[in-house]
Amino acid sequence: MARTGHHRLRRVATAVLLLVPAAGLLWVPWYAGASPRLAGTPFFYWYQLAWVPGSGLCLLAAYALTRHEHRDP
């Protein structure tokens, strides 16, 4: 029974990791502004650009969780 709970927790964590970048980028009113600026670049642009490596890290973590899942008997 403990394995089932651990398996379910891994699946939920994977789903959250896959949904975070989509939610962070699809909720446009939250980041549709000019301030704060980073090196003169408005927040709207650098926030989206920051999600490029952020999404990659989320995908890498989700892949690691699912890869670990396949190794378990």
N, CA, C and O atoms as a Maestro MAE file, in Angstrom:
{
 s_m_m2io_version
 :::
 2.0.0
}

f_m_ct {
 s_m_title
 :::
 protein
 m_atom[292] {
  # First column is atom index #
  i_m_mmod_type
  r_m_x_coord
  r_m_y_coord
  r_m_z_coord
  i_m_residue_number
  s_m_chain_name
  s_m_pdb_residue_name
  s_m_pdb_atom_name
  i_m_atomic_number
  :::
  1 25 0.815 -1.195 0.000 1 A "MET " " N  " 7
  2 3 0.000 0.000 0.000 1 A "MET " " CA " 6
  3 2 0.860 1.261 0.000 1 A "MET " " C  " 6
  4 15 0.496 2.255 -0.628 1 A "MET " " O  " 8
  5 25 1.969 1.232 0.680 2 A "ALA " " N  " 7
  6 3 2.839 2.405 0.730 2 A "ALA " " CA " 6
  7 2 3.402 2.718 -0.653 2 A "ALA " " C  " 6
  8 15 3.582 3.882 -1.010 2 A "ALA " " O  " 8
  9 25 3.680 1.666 -1.431 3 A "ARG " " N  " 7
  10 3 4.196 1.895 -2.775 3 A "ARG " " CA " 6
  11 2 3.178 2.615 -3.645 3 A "ARG " " C  " 6
  12 15 3.553 3.456 -4.462 3 A "ARG " " O  " 8
  13 25 1.895 2.300 -3.486 4 A "THR " " N  " 7
  14 3 0.859 2.947 -4.280 4 A "THR " " CA " 6
  15 2 0.790 4.438 -3.956 4 A "THR " " C  " 6
  16 15 0.652 5.265 -4.858 4 A "THR " " O  " 8
  17 25 0.886 4.782 -2.676 5 A "GLY " " N  " 7
  18 3 0.867 6.186 -2.286 5 A "GLY " " CA " 6
  19 2 2.076 6.929 -2.818 5 A "GLY " " C  " 6
  20 15 1.963 8.068 -3.272 5 A "GLY " " O  " 8
  21 25 3.238 6.283 -2.762 6 A "HIS " " N  " 7
  22 3 4.459 6.899 -3.273 6 A "HIS " " CA " 6
  23 2 4.367 7.074 -4.791 6 A "HIS " " C  " 6
  24 15 4.796 8.093 -5.332 6 A "HIS " " O  " 8
  25 25 3.811 6.082 -5.464 7 A "HIS " " N  " 7
  26 3 3.637 6.146 -6.916 7 A "HIS " " CA " 6
  27 2 2.681 7.283 -7.276 7 A "HIS " " C  " 6
  28 15 2.928 8.032 -8.222 7 A "HIS " " O  " 8
  29 25 1.604 7.408 -6.528 8 A "ARG " " N  " 7
  30 3 0.625 8.463 -6.790 8 A "ARG " " CA " 6
  31 2 1.231 9.844 -6.534 8 A "ARG " " C  " 6
  32 15 0.979 10.784 -7.287 8 A "ARG " " O  " 8
  33 25 2.024 9.961 -5.479 9 A "LEU " " N  " 7
  34 3 2.678 11.229 -5.180 9 A "LEU " " CA " 6
  35 2 3.627 11.638 -6.304 9 A "LEU " " C  " 6
  36 15 3.705 12.812 -6.667 9 A "LEU " " O  " 8
  37 25 4.343 10.665 -6.847 10 A "ARG " " N  " 7
  38 3 5.242 10.951 -7.974 10 A "ARG " " CA " 6
  39 2 4.464 11.426 -9.196 10 A "ARG " " C  " 6
  40 15 4.892 12.349 -9.888 10 A "ARG " " O  " 8
  41 25 3.336 10.804 -9.456 11 A "ARG " " N  " 7
  42 3 2.522 11.201 -10.613 11 A "ARG " " CA " 6
  43 2 1.945 12.594 -10.442 11 A "ARG " " C  " 6
  44 15 1.891 13.364 -11.401 11 A "ARG " " O  " 8
  45 25 1.513 12.926 -9.231 12 A "VAL " " N  " 7
  46 3 0.989 14.267 -8.958 12 A "VAL " " CA " 6
  47 2 2.102 15.301 -9.093 12 A "VAL " " C  " 6
  48 15 1.892 16.368 -9.670 12 A "VAL " " O  " 8
  49 25 3.284 14.991 -8.563 13 A "ALA " " N  " 7
  50 3 4.419 15.908 -8.677 13 A "ALA " " CA " 6
  51 2 4.791 16.125 -10.135 13 A "ALA " " C  " 6
  52 15 5.112 17.245 -10.532 13 A "ALA " " O  " 8
  53 25 4.754 15.071 -10.934 14 A "THR " " N  " 7
  54 3 5.051 15.196 -12.362 14 A "THR " " CA " 6
  55 2 4.021 16.089 -13.049 14 A "THR " " C  " 6
  56 15 4.382 16.945 -13.857 14 A "THR " " O  " 8
  57 25 2.748 15.894 -12.734 15 A "ALA " " N  " 7
  58 3 1.700 16.715 -13.341 15 A "ALA " " CA " 6
  59 2 1.860 18.184 -12.957 15 A "ALA " " C  " 6
  60 15 1.685 19.069 -13.794 15 A "ALA " " O  " 8
  61 25 2.189 18.439 -11.709 16 A "VAL " " N  " 7
  62 3 2.382 19.823 -11.265 16 A "VAL " " CA " 6
  63 2 3.576 20.446 -11.988 16 A "VAL " " C  " 6
  64 15 3.514 21.596 -12.423 16 A "VAL " " O  " 8
  65 25 4.655 19.687 -12.113 17 A "LEU " " N  " 7
  66 3 5.840 20.205 -12.805 17 A "LEU " " CA " 6
  67 2 5.546 20.522 -14.273 17 A "LEU " " C  " 6
  68 15 6.134 21.447 -14.834 17 A "LEU " " O  " 8
  69 25 4.659 19.779 -14.886 18 A "LEU " " N  " 7
  70 3 4.311 20.034 -16.282 18 A "LEU " " CA " 6
  71 2 3.316 21.187 -16.428 18 A "LEU " " C  " 6
  72 15 3.294 21.854 -17.462 18 A "LEU " " O  " 8
  73 25 2.500 21.425 -15.410 19 A "LEU " " N  " 7
  74 3 1.501 22.481 -15.486 19 A "LEU " " CA " 6
  75 2 2.022 23.851 -15.063 19 A "LEU " " C  " 6
  76 15 1.484 24.872 -15.493 19 A "LEU " " O  " 8
  77 25 3.045 23.890 -14.239 20 A "VAL " " N  " 7
  78 3 3.563 25.163 -13.724 20 A "VAL " " CA " 6
  79 2 3.996 26.110 -14.848 20 A "VAL " " C  " 6
  80 15 3.579 27.268 -14.836 20 A "VAL " " O  " 8
  81 25 4.807 25.678 -15.813 21 A "PRO " " N  " 7
  82 3 5.189 26.628 -16.883 21 A "PRO " " CA " 6
  83 2 3.997 27.113 -17.703 21 A "PRO " " C  " 6
  84 15 3.932 28.285 -18.075 21 A "PRO " " O  " 8
  85 25 3.070 26.229 -17.979 22 A "ALA " " N  " 7
  86 3 1.890 26.630 -18.756 22 A "ALA " " CA " 6
  87 2 1.062 27.652 -17.977 22 A "ALA " " C  " 6
  88 15 0.634 28.661 -18.539 22 A "ALA " " O  " 8
  89 25 0.839 27.401 -16.707 23 A "ALA " " N  " 7
  90 3 0.060 28.333 -15.890 23 A "ALA " " CA " 6
  91 2 0.794 29.661 -15.739 23 A "ALA " " C  " 6
  92 15 0.176 30.724 -15.784 23 A "ALA " " O  " 8
  93 25 2.088 29.600 -15.562 24 A "GLY " " N  " 7
  94 3 2.863 30.825 -15.398 24 A "GLY " " CA " 6
  95 2 2.871 31.707 -16.624 24 A "GLY " " C  " 6
  96 15 3.004 32.926 -16.513 24 A "GLY " " O  " 8
  97 25 2.730 31.112 -17.782 25 A "LEU " " N  " 7
  98 3 2.748 31.897 -19.021 25 A "LEU " " CA " 6
  99 2 1.355 32.220 -19.556 25 A "LEU " " C  " 6
  100 15 1.192 33.197 -20.286 25 A "LEU " " O  " 8
  101 25 0.362 31.428 -19.212 26 A "LEU " " N  " 7
  102 3 -0.978 31.683 -19.737 26 A "LEU " " CA " 6
  103 2 -1.760 32.720 -18.938 26 A "LEU " " C  " 6
  104 15 -2.764 33.241 -19.425 26 A "LEU " " O  " 8
  105 25 -1.324 33.024 -17.737 27 A "TRP " " N  " 7
  106 3 -2.003 34.016 -16.916 27 A "TRP " " CA " 6
  107 2 -1.384 35.387 -17.200 27 A "TRP " " C  " 6
  108 15 -0.665 35.941 -16.368 27 A "TRP " " O  " 8
  109 25 -1.672 35.915 -18.372 28 A "VAL " " N  " 7
  110 3 -1.033 37.129 -18.890 28 A "VAL " " CA " 6
  111 2 -1.296 38.362 -18.023 28 A "VAL " " C  " 6
  112 15 -0.362 39.139 -17.826 28 A "VAL " " O  " 8
  113 25 -2.496 38.596 -17.493 29 A "PRO " " N  " 7
  114 3 -2.693 39.817 -16.695 29 A "PRO " " CA " 6
  115 2 -1.746 39.928 -15.502 29 A "PRO " " C  " 6
  116 15 -1.499 41.036 -15.025 29 A "PRO " " O  " 8
  117 25 -1.222 38.834 -15.020 30 A "TRP " " N  " 7
  118 3 -0.312 38.876 -13.880 30 A "TRP " " CA " 6
  119 2 1.023 39.523 -14.238 30 A "TRP " " C  " 6
  120 15 1.617 40.214 -13.410 30 A "TRP " " O  " 8
  121 25 1.493 39.308 -15.449 31 A "TYR " " N  " 7
  122 3 2.806 39.833 -15.822 31 A "TYR " " CA " 6
  123 2 2.754 40.879 -16.938 31 A "TYR " " C  " 6
  124 15 3.798 41.252 -17.473 31 A "TYR " " O  " 8
  125 25 1.578 41.350 -17.294 32 A "ALA " " N  " 7
  126 3 1.449 42.336 -18.376 32 A "ALA " " CA " 6
  127 2 1.695 43.743 -17.839 32 A "ALA " " C  " 6
  128 15 0.764 44.530 -17.672 32 A "ALA " " O  " 8
  129 25 2.946 44.039 -17.577 33 A "GLY " " N  " 7
  130 3 3.300 45.370 -17.101 33 A "GLY " " CA " 6
  131 2 4.723 45.717 -17.499 33 A "GLY " " C  " 6
  132 15 5.469 44.865 -17.982 33 A "GLY " " O  " 8
  133 25 5.089 46.966 -17.295 34 A "ALA " " N  " 7
  134 3 6.425 47.405 -17.683 34 A "ALA " " CA " 6
  135 2 7.406 47.355 -16.527 34 A "ALA " " C  " 6
  136 15 8.616 47.277 -16.742 34 A "ALA " " O  " 8
  137 25 6.897 47.398 -15.301 35 A "SER " " N  " 7
  138 3 7.831 47.397 -14.166 35 A "SER " " CA " 6
  139 2 7.644 46.124 -13.367 35 A "SER " " C  " 6
  140 15 6.528 45.608 -13.312 35 A "SER " " O  " 8
  141 25 8.648 45.613 -12.768 36 A "PRO " " N  " 7
  142 3 10.011 46.131 -12.656 36 A "PRO " " CA " 6
  143 2 10.801 45.860 -13.935 36 A "PRO " " C  " 6
  144 15 10.510 44.920 -14.674 36 A "PRO " " O  " 8
  145 25 11.771 46.674 -14.170 37 A "ARG " " N  " 7
  146 3 12.628 46.529 -15.344 37 A "ARG " " CA " 6
  147 2 13.911 45.818 -14.964 37 A "ARG " " C  " 6
  148 15 14.416 45.976 -13.853 37 A "ARG " " O  " 8
  149 25 14.426 45.047 -15.879 38 A "LEU " " N  " 7
  150 3 15.698 44.351 -15.683 38 A "LEU " " CA " 6
  151 2 16.619 44.754 -16.824 38 A "LEU " " C  " 6
  152 15 16.398 44.359 -17.969 38 A "LEU " " O  " 8
  153 25 17.637 45.528 -16.525 39 A "ALA " " N  " 7
  154 3 18.577 46.045 -17.522 39 A "ALA " " CA " 6
  155 2 17.843 46.815 -18.628 39 A "ALA " " C  " 6
  156 15 18.206 46.731 -19.801 39 A "ALA " " O  " 8
  157 25 16.814 47.561 -18.238 40 A "GLY " " N  " 7
  158 3 16.061 48.363 -19.192 40 A "GLY " " CA " 6
  159 2 14.983 47.610 -19.941 40 A "GLY " " C  " 6
  160 15 14.247 48.208 -20.727 40 A "GLY " " O  " 8
  161 25 14.872 46.308 -19.715 41 A "THR " " N  " 7
  162 3 13.872 45.493 -20.404 41 A "THR " " CA " 6
  163 2 12.605 45.412 -19.551 41 A "THR " " C  " 6
  164 15 12.683 45.093 -18.364 41 A "THR " " O  " 8
  165 25 11.441 45.695 -20.139 42 A "PRO " " N  " 7
  166 3 10.201 45.632 -19.368 42 A "PRO " " CA " 6
  167 2 9.932 44.224 -18.821 42 A "PRO " " C  " 6
  168 15 10.354 43.222 -19.398 42 A "PRO " " O  " 8
  169 25 9.224 44.182 -17.704 43 A "PHE " " N  " 7
  170 3 8.902 42.933 -17.036 43 A "PHE " " CA " 6
  171 2 8.214 41.932 -17.963 43 A "PHE " " C  " 6
  172 15 8.492 40.735 -17.897 43 A "PHE " " O  " 8
  173 25 7.327 42.411 -18.818 44 A "PHE " " N  " 7
  174 3 6.591 41.554 -19.746 44 A "PHE " " CA " 6
  175 2 7.512 40.673 -20.574 44 A "PHE " " C  " 6
  176 15 7.211 39.502 -20.807 44 A "PHE " " O  " 8
  177 25 8.631 41.228 -21.019 45 A "TYR " " N  " 7
  178 3 9.543 40.477 -21.878 45 A "TYR " " CA " 6
  179 2 10.487 39.577 -21.088 45 A "TYR " " C  " 6
  180 15 10.667 38.410 -21.436 45 A "TYR " " O  " 8
  181 25 11.092 40.113 -20.025 46 A "TRP " " N  " 7
  182 3 12.068 39.279 -19.327 46 A "TRP " " CA " 6
  183 2 11.411 38.188 -18.512 46 A "TRP " " C  " 6
  184 15 12.042 37.166 -18.241 46 A "TRP " " O  " 8
  185 25 10.159 38.369 -18.111 47 A "TYR " " N  " 7
  186 3 9.438 37.303 -17.410 47 A "TYR " " CA " 6
  187 2 9.240 36.103 -18.341 47 A "TYR " " C  " 6
  188 15 9.465 34.958 -17.950 47 A "TYR " " O  " 8
  189 25 8.819 36.382 -19.564 48 A "GLN " " N  " 7
  190 3 8.627 35.286 -20.527 48 A "GLN " " CA " 6
  191 2 9.951 34.619 -20.881 48 A "GLN " " C  " 6
  192 15 10.018 33.396 -21.007 48 A "GLN " " O  " 8
  193 25 10.977 35.399 -21.038 49 A "LEU " " N  " 7
  194 3 12.289 34.849 -21.359 49 A "LEU " " CA " 6
  195 2 12.847 34.021 -20.200 49 A "LEU " " C  " 6
  196 15 13.560 33.043 -20.428 49 A "LEU " " O  " 8
  197 25 12.536 34.397 -18.983 50 A "ALA " " N  " 7
  198 3 12.996 33.639 -17.820 50 A "ALA " " CA " 6
  199 2 12.338 32.262 -17.756 50 A "ALA " " C  " 6
  200 15 12.884 31.341 -17.147 50 A "ALA " " O  " 8
  201 25 11.183 32.118 -18.373 51 A "TRP " " N  " 7
  202 3 10.515 30.827 -18.375 51 A "TRP " " CA " 6
  203 2 11.163 29.822 -19.330 51 A "TRP " " C  " 6
  204 15 10.885 28.627 -19.229 51 A "TRP " " O  " 8
  205 25 11.997 30.259 -20.231 52 A "VAL " " N  " 7
  206 3 12.659 29.320 -21.153 52 A "VAL " " CA " 6
  207 2 13.533 28.334 -20.376 52 A "VAL " " C  " 6
  208 15 13.322 27.129 -20.509 52 A "VAL " " O  " 8
  209 25 14.503 28.781 -19.572 53 A "PRO " " N  " 7
  210 3 15.254 27.798 -18.784 53 A "PRO " " CA " 6
  211 2 14.415 27.215 -17.651 53 A "PRO " " C  " 6
  212 15 14.614 26.068 -17.251 53 A "PRO " " O  " 8
  213 25 13.471 28.015 -17.132 54 A "GLY " " N  " 7
  214 3 12.604 27.504 -16.069 54 A "GLY " " CA " 6
  215 2 11.757 26.325 -16.533 54 A "GLY " " C  " 6
  216 15 11.586 25.348 -15.803 54 A "GLY " " O  " 8
  217 25 11.233 26.420 -17.743 55 A "SER " " N  " 7
  218 3 10.454 25.314 -18.308 55 A "SER " " CA " 6
  219 2 11.337 24.101 -18.545 55 A "SER " " C  " 6
  220 15 10.929 22.963 -18.314 55 A "SER " " O  " 8
  221 25 12.544 24.360 -19.007 56 A "GLY " " N  " 7
  222 3 13.482 23.251 -19.213 56 A "GLY " " CA " 6
  223 2 13.783 22.519 -17.915 56 A "GLY " " C  " 6
  224 15 13.854 21.290 -17.897 56 A "GLY " " O  " 8
  225 25 13.957 23.257 -16.842 57 A "LEU " " N  " 7
  226 3 14.214 22.627 -15.540 57 A "LEU " " CA " 6
  227 2 13.001 21.838 -15.047 57 A "LEU " " C  " 6
  228 15 13.143 20.752 -14.486 57 A "LEU " " O  " 8
  229 25 11.814 22.393 -15.263 58 A "CYS " " N  " 7
  230 3 10.597 21.671 -14.872 58 A "CYS " " CA " 6
  231 2 10.445 20.380 -15.672 58 A "CYS " " C  " 6
  232 15 10.093 19.341 -15.115 58 A "CYS " " O  " 8
  233 25 10.708 20.444 -16.969 59 A "LEU " " N  " 7
  234 3 10.621 19.257 -17.814 59 A "LEU " " CA " 6
  235 2 11.672 18.219 -17.433 59 A "LEU " " C  " 6
  236 15 11.398 17.019 -17.435 59 A "LEU " " O  " 8
  237 25 12.868 18.685 -17.108 60 A "LEU " " N  " 7
  238 3 13.924 17.777 -16.680 60 A "LEU " " CA " 6
  239 2 13.549 17.065 -15.385 60 A "LEU " " C  " 6
  240 15 13.774 15.863 -15.248 60 A "LEU " " O  " 8
  241 25 12.987 17.794 -14.449 61 A "ALA " " N  " 7
  242 3 12.573 17.185 -13.185 61 A "ALA " " CA " 6
  243 2 11.426 16.197 -13.405 61 A "ALA " " C  " 6
  244 15 11.409 15.128 -12.796 61 A "ALA " " O  " 8
  245 25 10.467 16.547 -14.271 62 A "ALA " " N  " 7
  246 3 9.360 15.634 -14.564 62 A "ALA " " CA " 6
  247 2 9.872 14.368 -15.249 62 A "ALA " " C  " 6
  248 15 9.407 13.267 -14.955 62 A "ALA " " O  " 8
  249 25 10.818 14.525 -16.150 63 A "TYR " " N  " 7
  250 3 11.409 13.369 -16.821 63 A "TYR " " CA " 6
  251 2 12.131 12.477 -15.824 63 A "TYR " " C  " 6
  252 15 12.022 11.252 -15.885 63 A "TYR " " O  " 8
  253 25 12.865 13.089 -14.910 64 A "ALA " " N  " 7
  254 3 13.581 12.300 -13.907 64 A "ALA " " CA " 6
  255 2 12.606 11.521 -13.030 64 A "ALA " " C  " 6
  256 15 12.882 10.380 -12.659 64 A "ALA " " O  " 8
  257 25 11.480 12.121 -12.699 65 A "LEU " " N  " 7
  258 3 10.488 11.412 -11.891 65 A "LEU " " CA " 6
  259 2 9.867 10.252 -12.661 65 A "LEU " " C  " 6
  260 15 9.655 9.178 -12.097 65 A "LEU " " O  " 8
  261 25 9.575 10.456 -13.936 66 A "THR " " N  " 7
  262 3 8.955 9.377 -14.707 66 A "THR " " CA " 6
  263 2 9.978 8.300 -15.059 66 A "THR " " C  " 6
  264 15 9.633 7.121 -15.138 66 A "THR " " O  " 8
  265 25 11.212 8.690 -15.266 67 A "ARG " " N  " 7
  266 3 12.251 7.690 -15.551 67 A "ARG " " CA " 6
  267 2 12.479 6.798 -14.332 67 A "ARG " " C  " 6
  268 15 12.646 5.585 -14.461 67 A "ARG " " O  " 8
  269 25 12.483 7.408 -13.158 68 A "HIS " " N  " 7
  270 3 12.627 6.659 -11.915 68 A "HIS " " CA " 6
  271 2 11.452 5.699 -11.725 68 A "HIS " " C  " 6
  272 15 11.598 4.602 -11.185 68 A "HIS " " O  " 8
  273 25 10.284 6.148 -12.185 69 A "GLU " " N  " 7
  274 3 9.068 5.337 -12.084 69 A "GLU " " CA " 6
  275 2 9.179 4.060 -12.911 69 A "GLU " " C  " 6
  276 15 8.696 3.010 -12.487 69 A "GLU " " O  " 8
  277 25 9.799 4.133 -14.067 70 A "HIS " " N  " 7
  278 3 9.937 2.958 -14.936 70 A "HIS " " CA " 6
  279 2 10.935 1.953 -14.411 70 A "HIS " " C  " 6
  280 15 10.853 0.772 -14.749 70 A "HIS " " O  " 8
  281 25 11.881 2.394 -13.588 71 A "ARG " " N  " 7
  282 3 12.871 1.472 -13.040 71 A "ARG " " CA " 6
  283 2 12.329 0.666 -11.875 71 A "ARG " " C  " 6
  284 15 12.834 -0.417 -11.579 71 A "ARG " " O  " 8
  285 25 11.286 1.195 -11.197 72 A "ASP " " N  " 7
  286 3 10.715 0.461 -10.076 72 A "ASP " " CA " 6
  287 2 9.955 -0.753 -10.589 72 A "ASP " " C  " 6
  288 15 9.279 -0.664 -11.614 72 A "ASP " " O  " 8
  289 25 10.052 -1.891 -9.897 73 A "PRO " " N  " 7
  290 3 9.301 -3.081 -10.344 73 A "PRO " " CA " 6
  291 2 7.820 -2.946 -10.088 73 A "PRO " " C  " 6
  292 15 7.053 -3.856 -10.404 73 A "PRO " " O  " 8
  :::
 }
 m_bond[291] {
  # First column is bond index #
  i_m_from
  i_m_to
  i_m_order
  :::
  1 1 2 1
  2 2 3 1
  3 3 4 2
  4 3 5 1
  5 5 6 1
  6 6 7 1
  7 7 8 2
  8 7 9 1
  9 9 10 1
  10 10 11 1
  11 11 12 2
  12 11 13 1
  13 13 14 1
  14 14 15 1
  15 15 16 2
  16 15 17 1
  17 17 18 1
  18 18 19 1
  19 19 20 2
  20 19 21 1
  21 21 22 1
  22 22 23 1
  23 23 24 2
  24 23 25 1
  25 25 26 1
  26 26 27 1
  27 27 28 2
  28 27 29 1
  29 29 30 1
  30 30 31 1
  31 31 32 2
  32 31 33 1
  33 33 34 1
  34 34 35 1
  35 35 36 2
  36 35 37 1
  37 37 38 1
  38 38 39 1
  39 39 40 2
  40 39 41 1
  41 41 42 1
  42 42 43 1
  43 43 44 2
  44 43 45 1
  45 45 46 1
  46 46 47 1
  47 47 48 2
  48 47 49 1
  49 49 50 1
  50 50 51 1
  51 51 52 2
  52 51 53 1
  53 53 54 1
  54 54 55 1
  55 55 56 2
  56 55 57 1
  57 57 58 1
  58 58 59 1
  59 59 60 2
  60 59 61 1
  61 61 62 1
  62 62 63 1
  63 63 64 2
  64 63 65 1
  65 65 66 1
  66 66 67 1
  67 67 68 2
  68 67 69 1
  69 69 70 1
  70 70 71 1
  71 71 72 2
  72 71 73 1
  73 73 74 1
  74 74 75 1
  75 75 76 2
  76 75 77 1
  77 77 78 1
  78 78 79 1
  79 79 80 2
  80 79 81 1
  81 81 82 1
  82 82 83 1
  83 83 84 2
  84 83 85 1
  85 85 86 1
  86 86 87 1
  87 87 88 2
  88 87 89 1
  89 89 90 1
  90 90 91 1
  91 91 92 2
  92 91 93 1
  93 93 94 1
  94 94 95 1
  95 95 96 2
  96 95 97 1
  97 97 98 1
  98 98 99 1
  99 99 100 2
  100 99 101 1
  101 101 102 1
  102 102 103 1
  103 103 104 2
  104 103 105 1
  105 105 106 1
  106 106 107 1
  107 107 108 2
  108 107 109 1
  109 109 110 1
  110 110 111 1
  111 111 112 2
  112 111 113 1
  113 113 114 1
  114 114 115 1
  115 115 116 2
  116 115 117 1
  117 117 118 1
  118 118 119 1
  119 119 120 2
  120 119 121 1
  121 121 122 1
  122 122 123 1
  123 123 124 2
  124 123 125 1
  125 125 126 1
  126 126 127 1
  127 127 128 2
  128 127 129 1
  129 129 130 1
  130 130 131 1
  131 131 132 2
  132 131 133 1
  133 133 134 1
  134 134 135 1
  135 135 136 2
  136 135 137 1
  137 137 138 1
  138 138 139 1
  139 139 140 2
  140 139 141 1
  141 141 142 1
  142 142 143 1
  143 143 144 2
  144 143 145 1
  145 145 146 1
  146 146 147 1
  147 147 148 2
  148 147 149 1
  149 149 150 1
  150 150 151 1
  151 151 152 2
  152 151 153 1
  153 153 154 1
  154 154 155 1
  155 155 156 2
  156 155 157 1
  157 157 158 1
  158 158 159 1
  159 159 160 2
  160 159 161 1
  161 161 162 1
  162 162 163 1
  163 163 164 2
  164 163 165 1
  165 165 166 1
  166 166 167 1
  167 167 168 2
  168 167 169 1
  169 169 170 1
  170 170 171 1
  171 171 172 2
  172 171 173 1
  173 173 174 1
  174 174 175 1
  175 175 176 2
  176 175 177 1
  177 177 178 1
  178 178 179 1
  179 179 180 2
  180 179 181 1
  181 181 182 1
  182 182 183 1
  183 183 184 2
  184 183 185 1
  185 185 186 1
  186 186 187 1
  187 187 188 2
  188 187 189 1
  189 189 190 1
  190 190 191 1
  191 191 192 2
  192 191 193 1
  193 193 194 1
  194 194 195 1
  195 195 196 2
  196 195 197 1
  197 197 198 1
  198 198 199 1
  199 199 200 2
  200 199 201 1
  201 201 202 1
  202 202 203 1
  203 203 204 2
  204 203 205 1
  205 205 206 1
  206 206 207 1
  207 207 208 2
  208 207 209 1
  209 209 210 1
  210 210 211 1
  211 211 212 2
  212 211 213 1
  213 213 214 1
  214 214 215 1
  215 215 216 2
  216 215 217 1
  217 217 218 1
  218 218 219 1
  219 219 220 2
  220 219 221 1
  221 221 222 1
  222 222 223 1
  223 223 224 2
  224 223 225 1
  225 225 226 1
  226 226 227 1
  227 227 228 2
  228 227 229 1
  229 229 230 1
  230 230 231 1
  231 231 232 2
  232 231 233 1
  233 233 234 1
  234 234 235 1
  235 235 236 2
  236 235 237 1
  237 237 238 1
  238 238 239 1
  239 239 240 2
  240 239 241 1
  241 241 242 1
  242 242 243 1
  243 243 244 2
  244 243 245 1
  245 245 246 1
  246 246 247 1
  247 247 248 2
  248 247 249 1
  249 249 250 1
  250 250 251 1
  251 251 252 2
  252 251 253 1
  253 253 254 1
  254 254 255 1
  255 255 256 2
  256 255 257 1
  257 257 258 1
  258 258 259 1
  259 259 260 2
  260 259 261 1
  261 261 262 1
  262 262 263 1
  263 263 264 2
  264 263 265 1
  265 265 266 1
  266 266 267 1
  267 267 268 2
  268 267 269 1
  269 269 270 1
  270 270 271 1
  271 271 272 2
  272 271 273 1
  273 273 274 1
  274 274 275 1
  275 275 276 2
  276 275 277 1
  277 277 278 1
  278 278 279 1
  279 279 280 2
  280 279 281 1
  281 281 282 1
  282 282 283 1
  283 283 284 2
  284 283 285 1
  285 285 286 1
  286 286 287 1
  287 287 288 2
  288 287 289 1
  289 289 290 1
  290 290 291 1
  291 291 292 2
  :::
 }
}
